[in-house]
Amino acid sequence: MTADKHALLGPFVVNALGPIERIRFEAHLETCALCQSELPAMRESGGRLDDL
């Protein structure tokens, strides 16, 4: 996993993490208020990409 776990939020939202990275990031997400607060906006942005 990258040294800055926060950098994995975008790849997490667009399902671009491998299975182990995803599990590790999900564990991080459970305890990280910053990632939790940014997740809704990232998901909204990711949804817009699906529309392109």
Phi and psi in degrees as a GROMACS rama.xvg file:
@    title "Ramachandran Plot"
@    xaxis  label "Phi"
@    yaxis  label "Psi"
@TYPE xy
-62.8067  154.467  THR-2
-62.2446  -35.4471  ALA-3
-99.9962  95.9624  ASP-4
-59.1338  -27.7086  LYS-5
-64.5252  -26.2762  HIS-6
-69.42  -12.5858  ALA-7
-89.4225  -1.16461  LEU-8
-61.6017  -46.5071  LEU-9
-60.8108  -53.0373  GLY-10
-60.0721  -32.6594  PRO-11
-62.6622  -45.0525  PHE-12
-64.0199  -36.8748  VAL-13
-96.9837  17.4724  VAL-14
56.7304  42.5742  ASN-15
-105.281  10.838  ALA-16
-96.0573  148.484  LEU-17
-70.8497  168.448  GLY-18
-58.8028  -42.1917  PRO-19
-70.2367  -44.6242  ILE-20
-59.0411  -40.5748  GLU-21
-62.5275  -46.0295  ARG-22
-60.8524  -45.1904  ILE-23
-64.7984  -41.2689  ARG-24
-67.8259  -39.1851  PHE-25
-60.2369  -37.7855  GLU-26
-64.8617  -41.8968  ALA-27
-62.7794  -43.3884  HIS-28
-60.4713  -34.1761  LEU-29
-60.8365  -26.9207  GLU-30
-116.1  -1.38691  THR-31
-103.856  107.073  CYS-32
-63.492  -34.7409  ALA-33
-63.9663  -49.999  LEU-34
-64.6793  -39.1052  CYS-35
-61.4953  -38.4214  GLN-36
-74.5125  -29.0251  SER-37
-87.4089  -16.8493  GLU-38
-58.8592  -46.8354  LEU-39
-58.6915  -42.885  PRO-40
-67.0235  -38.0879  ALA-41
-65.2418  -41.3935  MET-42
-63.8808  -39.2778  ARG-43
-63.4821  -43.8892  GLU-44
-63.7791  -41.9176  SER-45
-62.3063  -36.8304  GLY-46
-64.9476  -35.5683  GLY-47
-65.8854  -35.8082  ARG-48
-64.5793  -34.4725  LEU-49
-63.436  -26.7632  ASP-50
-79.6176  -11.685  ASP-51
